[in-house]
Amino acid sequence: MVEAEIPADHPRHDSLVTRHRVEAGVEKGITSRQGLIAQGRGEAFDYLLGERTIPSADAAARAAAAHLLLADHPVVSVNGNAAALVPAELVALADAVGADLEVNLFNRTEERMRAIAEHLRDHGATGVKGLAADARIPNLAHERAKVDADGIADADVVLVPLEDGDRAAALSDLGKVEIVIDLNPMSRSARVADVPVVDNILRAIPNITTHARELADADRPTLERIVGEFDPEATLAAAERAIRDG
Ligand code: ATP
């Protein structure tokens, strides 16, 4: 089955689309083979969540949008799975909130960095960061620590979809506001995030963009109130309840 043949009302629609895109990403040299394993883990949680955006994830997406709009320098970090799954949607979000896109890989190779940057440009991105790699995140092994000095290193708010726990923790130790998209509410990444969005990236990125567009004319006090009222622990607890109770 090709992606276009998956009926929109198929009960496992998002899983099937996600699988197809990650598989195509591996074939194109964008996604690592380990990305397939990460995908499998995510899919299991999405199944348990009923492949839907639960209300607490929608509230998190709204808080994420408010943080991105309040930021001086927001950066959206892009790895191989994110690039394969939602390239155009990442570009749309970056445009909506004035963020930079930075390619940032766990299994970094120059070839894959360039392939992802090109893939994003094919989907409308201008000025993709990540290739300069002229700064480091402290407390991480060499390859995994590489970032751009005028990108993630300089950001005050970073959105990191599907990040591994060590890097999520290292970024949050730098004092940046960290927004994580992760279907597993028990993952370390979700637990260190200021804003954990427990949702499939396929739904979460467009949803954050929709909230950002709705909030585009909101004044700072309104955005600050949304951010201030957000409770990450309660959000994770609500997601865990949804998974356990069905
Ligand atoms: P941690 O180090 O945070 O404990 P981990 O070792 O499980 O996490 P990985 O396997 O590298 O980390 O990361 C994959 C994470 O991304 C998993 O938590 C998985 O649930 C999540 N994930 C995978 N696919 C998606 C997706 N399409 N949307 C959202 N989250 C996803």
Boltz pocket constraint, residues with backbone or C-beta under 6 A from the ligand:
constraints:
  - pocket:
      binder: B
      contacts: [[A, 18], [A, 37], [A, 38], [A, 39], [A, 40], [A, 41], [A, 42], [A, 43], [A, 45], [A, 85], [A, 162], [A, 163], [A, 164], [A, 165], [A, 166], [A, 181], [A, 182], [A, 183], [A, 184], [A, 186], [A, 187], [A, 188], [A, 189], [A, 190], [A, 199], [A, 200], [A, 201], [A, 202]]
      max_distance: 6.0
